[in-house]
Amino acid sequence: MTDPVTARDPQTQSVTQPASGPLKGVRIVEFAGIGPGPFACMMLADMGAEVVTLDRVGANKNLKSVSGRGRKVVELDLKNKADVARALDLLGHADALVEGFRPGVMERLGLGPDVVLARNPRLVYGRMTGWGQSGPLANAAGHDINYISITGALAAIGGPDKPVPPLNLVGDFGGGALYLVVGVLAALVEAGRSGKGQVVDAAMCDGAASLMSMFFDFTAIGRWREQRDSNMLDGGAHFYGVYECKDGQFVSIGSIEPQFYALLRKLAGLDDAAYDAQMDPKSWPALKEKLAAVFRSKTRDEWCKIMEGSDVCFAPVLTMSEATRHPHMSAREVFITRHGIPQPAPAPRFSRTPSAARDAVTADLGDVVKAWGGR
């Protein structure tokens, strides 16, 4: 496999950094979209894949965006048959494709799986949607909140009065992007053995449902109630939750195991015998009130001095700007700054082939096809 094409960033005039990471040499064509598709391709690019993003003419993508890093961006008019043919030329040399349109859109463009796989039988065709490629809702519009609504996930998150959207972490990114990455990488491994590509149908409703596996386990053995704020992991238990401090800031505790709970009691001064009933759900509401009063007696920083780094299973609840300055996150360099923009560093970490966050750059499609054709 050849090295990535050299292209210059018109904003910085810097040459693209050489790819590194376990996916160096893997070639992926991304059809520009929003949300989980770009995030998945950011992860693949961070891990060294050469990702070429095909975007509409005049899109003026921000080449410094976090989820858009590590790409070569090419503008095409996919309503133009000549540009569709050029895209097919590129796909003929690619290892994988990622698209996030509604079912049928790629087919109408003349770039559906049948056409592309006929051109390149080894290609892995990754499809990212909310509802999936089939089913009664396949062609309906939706967003993360809708996709997780039908999985049981949203109903289980929040206070007793109503569900609370967990940002768009569960559908778009947890159930969507990460499952797309796993699916594409698994299909690439299989294609390396069989010489045959295939379609990866990654649906956010599928992935979010899969993320609920443990809670279906809990339900089956009678350890989960379908009532929010009444279970051990949903805020119902006094020893697993978030508490407000004297200064209006918050801390989190997860003192589940007996030894961790015992240390919580010791460091927080919980001598009351009522706390002996750790695993009695009937005692949780009253114990939550008592523990809330204890945490309100000190500031967040004071509690950090007492508990952080101990086996209480404790952490301060930080904002994004605070998170970038936390000593542990700083020591591990979990956040980096690129072009003045703080952002998460690539994850996970590899001992021999480290990932890297690289600039996005504009590129000429002809140059990329020429380079890829030399493999």
Backbone torsions as a table, in degrees:
resi	resn	phi	psi	omega
1	MET	NA	141.3	-177.4
2	THR	-86.4	163.4	176.2
3	ASP	-72.4	160.2	-179.7
4	PRO	-60.3	153.1	176.2
5	VAL	-63.7	140.2	175.3
6	THR	-83.1	126.3	178.4
7	ALA	-138.3	153.8	-177.1
8	ARG	-107.4	137.7	177.6
9	ASP	-77.8	117.6	-177.9
10	PRO	-65.0	-18.8	-179.2
11	GLN	-87.7	-32.4	-175.5
12	THR	-115.9	-13.7	-176.2
13	GLN	56.9	26.4	178.8
14	SER	-98.1	142.9	178.1
15	VAL	-73.9	141.0	179.5
16	THR	-53.4	133.3	177.6
17	GLN	-65.8	142.9	177.0
18	PRO	-59.8	143.1	178.5
19	ALA	-69.9	144.2	171.7
20	SER	-139.6	166.6	179.8
21	GLY	116.0	167.1	-174.9
22	PRO	-67.1	-16.3	-178.9
23	LEU	-101.8	13.5	178.9
24	LYS	-56.3	129.5	-178.9
25	GLY	97.2	-14.0	176.3
26	VAL	-80.4	132.7	-173.4
27	ARG	-113.2	123.3	-174.3
28	ILE	-127.9	133.8	174.8
29	VAL	-104.6	122.5	179.5
30	GLU	-109.0	129.1	171.5
31	PHE	-90.2	118.5	-168.9
32	ALA	-54.1	139.3	177.7
33	GLY	-154.8	-156.6	178.2
34	ILE	-131.0	157.3	171.5
35	GLY	78.9	-124.4	-169.7
36	PRO	-67.5	-34.2	179.4
37	GLY	-60.4	-54.6	177.0
38	PRO	-59.6	-37.5	178.9
39	PHE	-64.3	-42.4	178.2
40	ALA	-61.6	-43.0	-179.0
41	CYS	-71.4	-28.3	172.5
42	MET	-61.6	-45.5	179.2
43	MET	-61.5	-44.0	-179.8
44	LEU	-64.4	-40.0	178.3
45	ALA	-67.8	-41.9	176.7
46	ASP	-57.2	-35.7	-178.6
47	MET	-83.9	9.0	171.2
48	GLY	105.9	-7.6	179.3
49	ALA	-64.9	147.3	173.9
50	GLU	-90.1	106.8	-176.7
51	VAL	-105.0	122.1	174.8
52	VAL	-107.4	119.5	-178.3
53	THR	-98.2	122.8	176.5
54	LEU	-93.9	113.6	-176.0
55	ASP	-119.1	161.5	-179.2
56	ARG	-70.6	154.3	-179.7
57	VAL	-63.0	131.1	179.1
58	GLY	80.7	12.6	-178.0
59	ALA	-65.1	-30.4	179.0
60	ASN	52.3	51.4	179.2
61	LYS	-61.2	144.8	175.2
62	ASN	-76.3	107.1	-175.5
63	LEU	-70.4	-6.4	179.9
64	LYS	-104.6	7.9	-178.6
65	SER	-67.5	153.9	-177.1
66	VAL	-67.8	-54.3	-175.5
67	SER	-74.5	-9.9	178.9
68	GLY	-99.2	7.7	-175.1
69	ARG	-70.7	156.6	173.0
70	GLY	80.7	11.6	-176.0
71	ARG	-104.8	161.0	158.4
72	LYS	-104.8	122.2	-174.7
73	VAL	-103.2	124.8	179.4
74	VAL	-121.7	130.4	178.3
75	GLU	-91.5	130.5	179.5
76	LEU	-139.4	153.3	172.4
77	ASP	-105.1	98.3	-174.8
78	LEU	-76.2	1.7	170.1
79	LYS	-90.3	-4.5	178.1
80	ASN	-98.3	122.1	-175.5
81	LYS	-60.1	-33.5	179.7
82	ALA	-65.9	-39.3	178.9
83	ASP	-71.7	-33.0	174.8
84	VAL	-62.5	-41.5	178.3
85	ALA	-63.3	-38.2	178.1
86	ARG	-66.4	-39.0	176.6
87	ALA	-62.6	-40.0	178.2
88	LEU	-64.3	-36.4	176.6
89	ASP	-59.9	-43.7	179.3
90	LEU	-64.8	-44.4	-178.4
91	LEU	-64.7	-23.4	177.6
92	GLY	-64.0	-19.5	-178.9
93	HIS	-114.4	6.0	-175.8
94	ALA	-89.8	160.8	173.3
95	ASP	-93.9	-30.9	-177.2
96	ALA	-151.6	157.3	176.4
97	LEU	-126.5	142.6	174.9
98	VAL	-129.5	125.1	177.0
99	GLU	-139.1	150.7	-176.7
100	GLY	-129.7	30.7	179.3
101	PHE	-83.0	169.1	173.5
102	ARG	-65.1	154.6	178.0
103	PRO	-53.6	135.1	176.8
104	GLY	97.2	-19.6	-177.4
105	VAL	-65.5	-47.9	-179.9
106	MET	-63.1	-36.6	177.5
107	GLU	-62.8	-42.6	-179.9
108	ARG	-67.0	-27.7	177.1
109	LEU	-77.5	-9.7	-175.9
110	GLY	84.3	21.4	-177.4
111	LEU	-126.9	27.5	179.4
112	GLY	-70.0	170.5	-177.3
113	PRO	-56.5	-40.8	-177.8
114	ASP	-60.5	-44.3	-178.4
115	VAL	-68.7	-47.2	-175.2
116	VAL	-68.8	-42.0	-179.4
117	LEU	-71.2	-24.6	173.2
118	ALA	-67.2	-35.2	178.1
119	ARG	-76.0	-37.9	-175.5
120	ASN	-140.1	88.3	-174.3
121	PRO	-62.5	-17.3	-177.8
122	ARG	-90.2	-4.7	-171.5
123	LEU	-73.6	139.4	173.2
124	VAL	-94.6	123.2	-172.4
125	TYR	-105.9	97.2	-177.3
126	GLY	-88.7	122.8	-177.9
127	ARG	-117.3	122.1	-177.3
128	MET	-113.4	114.9	176.9
129	THR	-137.4	171.4	176.4
130	GLY	-81.7	-48.3	-173.9
131	TRP	-97.8	-11.7	-177.7
132	GLY	98.7	173.2	-177.1
133	GLN	-80.5	-9.4	-179.5
134	SER	-141.9	169.3	-179.9
135	GLY	107.4	161.5	-175.4
136	PRO	-58.1	-28.4	-176.4
137	LEU	-99.0	4.5	-170.5
138	ALA	-52.6	-36.8	-175.8
139	ASN	-101.7	8.1	179.3
140	ALA	-83.7	149.8	173.9
141	ALA	-72.3	155.9	178.6
142	GLY	-173.7	170.3	174.3
143	HIS	-135.7	172.3	-178.7
144	ASP	-42.1	-48.5	-175.4
145	ILE	-59.9	-32.7	178.9
146	ASN	-75.1	-41.5	-177.0
147	TYR	-65.0	-35.9	179.9
148	ILE	-83.9	-13.6	179.8
149	SER	-65.8	-33.4	-174.8
150	ILE	-93.4	7.8	-178.5
151	THR	-103.5	-10.8	-172.8
152	GLY	94.3	-10.7	-176.4
153	ALA	-71.0	-50.6	-176.3
154	LEU	-63.6	-39.6	-179.1
155	ALA	-61.3	-23.7	-175.8
156	ALA	-92.9	-5.2	-173.4
157	ILE	-112.3	127.2	177.8
158	GLY	129.1	-174.9	179.0
159	GLY	-83.8	-177.6	-176.3
160	PRO	-66.6	-24.1	-174.9
161	ASP	-79.0	-40.7	-178.7
162	LYS	-162.0	158.5	175.8
163	PRO	-65.7	153.4	178.8
164	VAL	-123.2	125.2	179.4
165	PRO	-61.6	126.2	179.3
166	PRO	-83.4	61.2	-168.2
167	LEU	51.7	-143.7	171.9
168	ASN	-118.6	37.5	-177.5
169	LEU	-76.6	-35.4	-172.4
170	VAL	-78.8	-40.6	-178.2
171	GLY	-88.5	-65.7	-175.4
172	ASP	-58.2	-49.9	-169.2
173	PHE	-101.0	-48.0	178.8
174	GLY	-70.0	-55.2	-177.3
175	GLY	-83.6	-16.2	-178.0
176	GLY	-103.6	-77.3	-173.1
177	ALA	-58.1	-45.8	-175.7
178	LEU	-67.5	-36.7	177.3
179	TYR	-71.1	-32.5	175.7
180	LEU	-64.2	-45.2	178.7
181	VAL	-60.3	-47.4	179.4
182	VAL	-60.0	-43.8	-178.2
183	GLY	-65.0	-44.3	-179.8
184	VAL	-64.7	-44.4	-179.2
185	LEU	-65.9	-39.8	177.7
186	ALA	-63.5	-42.1	-180.0
187	ALA	-67.8	-33.3	176.1
188	LEU	-65.8	-40.2	176.8
189	VAL	-61.5	-45.8	-178.8
190	GLU	-66.0	-39.3	179.2
191	ALA	-63.7	-31.5	176.8
192	GLY	-65.0	-26.9	178.3
193	ARG	-88.7	-43.3	-172.6
194	SER	-93.2	-21.8	-174.5
195	GLY	77.8	9.5	-176.7
196	LYS	-123.1	133.5	174.5
197	GLY	-84.5	-177.9	178.1
198	GLN	-165.7	170.9	178.6
199	VAL	-91.6	133.2	174.1
200	VAL	-106.7	110.5	-179.9
201	ASP	-93.9	93.8	-179.0
202	ALA	-100.4	109.6	-179.7
203	ALA	-110.6	136.5	-179.1
204	MET	-62.8	-35.4	178.3
205	CYS	-67.3	-34.2	176.3
206	ASP	-65.6	-49.4	-176.2
207	GLY	-65.6	-42.2	179.4
208	ALA	-64.2	-38.1	176.2
209	ALA	-63.2	-41.5	178.8
210	SER	-61.5	-37.9	178.6
211	LEU	-63.7	-20.2	-179.8
212	MET	-86.1	6.2	-173.7
213	SER	-52.7	-46.6	-177.1
214	MET	-62.4	-34.7	-177.5
215	PHE	-76.1	-28.1	170.8
216	PHE	-68.4	-35.9	173.4
217	ASP	-60.1	-50.0	-179.3
218	PHE	-58.4	-41.5	-179.7
219	THR	-63.2	-41.8	-177.2
220	ALA	-63.4	-30.0	-178.2
221	ILE	-102.3	12.5	174.8
222	GLY	77.4	21.8	-178.5
223	ARG	-106.2	11.7	179.8
224	TRP	-139.3	129.8	176.6
225	ARG	-104.8	139.3	178.8
226	GLU	-83.3	54.8	177.3
227	GLN	-141.6	116.3	-176.6
228	ARG	-58.6	151.9	175.1
229	ASP	62.8	32.5	179.1
230	SER	-134.7	4.0	-178.0
231	ASN	-117.1	169.7	-175.5
232	MET	-63.6	-36.6	-173.1
233	LEU	-103.8	4.3	-177.6
234	ASP	-112.1	16.2	-179.9
235	GLY	98.8	-3.9	-179.0
236	GLY	-72.3	-35.4	-177.6
237	ALA	-82.6	142.2	-179.3
238	HIS	-69.4	-23.4	-175.9
239	PHE	-94.0	4.0	179.3
240	TYR	-141.0	94.7	-177.0
241	GLY	177.3	-166.8	-176.3
242	VAL	-117.4	136.0	-178.6
243	TYR	-128.8	141.4	177.4
244	GLU	-82.3	142.6	-179.1
245	CYS	-103.2	177.8	-176.6
246	LYS	-58.0	-32.2	-176.2
247	ASP	-93.7	9.6	180.0
248	GLY	84.4	-3.0	174.9
249	GLN	-85.5	174.2	-174.1
250	PHE	-127.6	154.4	172.4
251	VAL	-130.6	158.7	177.4
252	SER	-120.4	144.5	174.4
253	ILE	-131.7	149.4	177.3
254	GLY	-141.9	54.8	-172.6
255	SER	-84.7	68.9	-174.3
256	ILE	-78.5	-55.1	-175.2
257	GLU	-65.5	147.8	-175.5
258	PRO	-53.5	-41.1	-178.5
259	GLN	-69.5	-32.2	178.1
260	PHE	-73.8	-38.7	177.9
261	TYR	-64.9	-38.9	178.9
262	ALA	-63.5	-39.7	178.9
263	LEU	-68.7	-37.7	174.7
264	LEU	-56.7	-47.6	-179.1
265	ARG	-61.6	-40.7	-178.7
266	LYS	-65.7	-49.8	-174.9
267	LEU	-74.0	-27.2	179.7
268	ALA	-94.5	-3.4	179.4
269	GLY	70.1	39.8	-177.5
270	LEU	-90.4	74.5	-176.5
271	ASP	-82.8	-18.1	-177.6
272	ASP	-56.9	130.1	-179.5
273	ALA	-61.8	-18.6	178.9
274	ALA	-59.4	-29.9	-179.4
275	TYR	-70.8	-7.5	176.5
276	ASP	-63.9	-25.6	-176.5
277	ALA	-85.4	54.3	-174.9
278	GLN	-57.3	-46.7	-172.1
279	MET	-99.7	20.2	176.6
280	ASP	-97.9	101.5	-177.3
281	PRO	-54.6	-29.0	179.9
282	LYS	-66.6	-23.2	-179.2
283	SER	-88.8	-14.3	-172.2
284	TRP	-59.9	-47.3	-177.6
285	PRO	-56.3	-45.4	-179.1
286	ALA	-68.1	-38.9	-179.7
287	LEU	-69.8	-32.4	175.6
288	LYS	-62.4	-41.9	179.0
289	GLU	-64.6	-42.3	-179.8
290	LYS	-65.5	-43.7	-178.3
291	LEU	-70.2	-32.4	176.7
292	ALA	-60.9	-39.9	178.8
293	ALA	-66.1	-36.3	178.2
294	VAL	-64.0	-47.3	-178.1
295	PHE	-68.3	-27.2	177.2
296	ARG	-73.0	-7.0	-177.6
297	SER	-82.1	-12.5	-178.8
298	LYS	-137.4	159.9	177.6
299	THR	-77.2	167.7	177.9
300	ARG	-60.3	-43.7	-179.6
301	ASP	-63.2	-37.2	178.4
302	GLU	-64.8	-41.2	177.6
303	TRP	-67.2	-34.7	177.4
304	CYS	-62.1	-40.5	179.1
305	LYS	-64.2	-31.5	-178.3
306	ILE	-82.6	-39.6	-166.8
307	MET	-117.7	-25.4	-173.4
308	GLU	-65.3	134.3	-177.8
309	GLY	88.3	-4.8	178.6
310	SER	-92.4	176.8	177.9
311	ASP	-86.1	18.2	173.3
312	VAL	-65.6	-25.6	-169.1
313	CYS	70.3	70.6	-171.1
314	PHE	-129.3	147.7	171.0
315	ALA	-159.3	147.3	172.2
316	PRO	-72.4	148.9	176.4
317	VAL	-89.5	110.3	-172.4
318	LEU	-106.0	149.7	169.2
319	THR	-76.1	171.4	179.2
320	MET	-61.3	-41.9	-179.3
321	SER	-67.4	-35.6	176.6
322	GLU	-69.2	-36.6	-177.4
323	ALA	-59.8	-36.3	-178.8
324	THR	-66.8	-18.1	-177.7
325	ARG	-105.5	-1.2	-177.7
326	HIS	-66.0	137.5	-175.5
327	PRO	-55.2	-41.6	-179.4
328	HIS	-66.8	-45.0	-179.3
329	MET	-65.7	-36.1	177.9
330	SER	-67.9	-43.4	-178.7
331	ALA	-62.2	-36.9	179.6
332	ARG	-88.6	-2.5	-178.0
333	GLU	53.4	47.7	179.1
334	VAL	-68.0	-29.8	177.6
335	PHE	-114.9	144.7	176.3
336	ILE	-126.4	167.0	175.6
337	THR	-122.4	124.0	177.8
338	ARG	-127.1	129.0	-179.7
339	HIS	53.6	33.8	178.6
340	GLY	79.9	5.8	-176.8
341	ILE	-108.8	113.0	174.1
342	PRO	-66.3	140.4	-177.0
343	GLN	-161.8	158.5	177.5
344	PRO	-64.9	141.0	175.6
345	ALA	-75.7	163.8	177.3
346	PRO	-58.1	144.9	176.7
347	ALA	-145.0	149.4	-1.7
348	PRO	-78.2	-172.0	-176.4
349	ARG	-106.5	145.3	-179.1
350	PHE	-122.3	135.9	-173.8
351	SER	-73.6	-33.4	-173.7
352	ARG	-109.0	-30.8	-177.8
353	THR	-125.2	75.2	-173.2
354	PRO	-63.5	144.2	173.5
355	SER	-74.8	167.8	178.1
356	ALA	-154.8	144.3	174.2
357	ALA	-87.5	120.3	-177.4
358	ARG	-115.7	159.2	177.8
359	ASP	-67.8	150.6	165.5
360	ALA	-86.0	144.3	-178.6
361	VAL	-138.5	158.8	171.9
362	THR	-83.3	151.7	-178.2
363	ALA	-146.7	160.4	176.8
364	ASP	-95.6	128.3	-175.8
365	LEU	-60.6	-39.0	179.9
366	GLY	-60.8	-40.3	178.6
367	ASP	-64.8	-40.0	-179.3
368	VAL	-67.3	-45.0	179.3
369	VAL	-60.4	-40.8	179.3
370	LYS	-62.3	-44.6	-179.3
371	ALA	-67.7	-45.0	-179.5
372	TRP	-65.9	-32.8	-179.1
373	GLY	-69.0	-13.2	-179.6
374	GLY	-85.4	1.5	-177.8
375	ARG	-70.1	NA	NA
